[in-house]
Amino acid sequence: MQGSRSMSEEAPPTSAVPPVSGVPEAAQSAPVPAPSAPPAAAAPVASAPAPAAPAPAPAAPARELKVEDALLYLDQVKHEFGDRPRIYNEFLEIMKNFKAQTIDTPGVITRVSNLFRGYNNLILGFNTFLPDGYKIE
């Protein structure tokens, strides 16, 4: 049979990938490596948690104000100006504005220093209320 082909002469199966022009034939048949997994360091660790490091303090935090210290200072102011309640009440107003942030730290220092002029113990005692980085000397 001249017109028939043998099995070895048949055309390649249709599932073969056709050659790509401009790419060497060896590169077309080389296996494509599987994507590599991310490094182990980048993967989440499911082991026991490491001991927690102390959390960093916020920038320029306010000194911890103890209620006892504040009350003691207020008693000193009240005792010093017992006969002049206007000064004590003005001090309370300054503190209220400072807490509400309607006046800043340098402003409260100036106002309290002027209000308590001549009463250095009260002026220096006011440091209890000031944030870190501020001090009346």
Secondary structure, DSSP 8 states (H G I E B T S, - for coil): --S---GGGS---TTS----TTS-HHHHHS---------GGGS---S-----------SS------HHHHHHHHHHHHHHTTT-HHHHHHHHHHHHHHHTTSS-HHHHHHHHHHHTTT-HHHHHHGGGGS-TT----
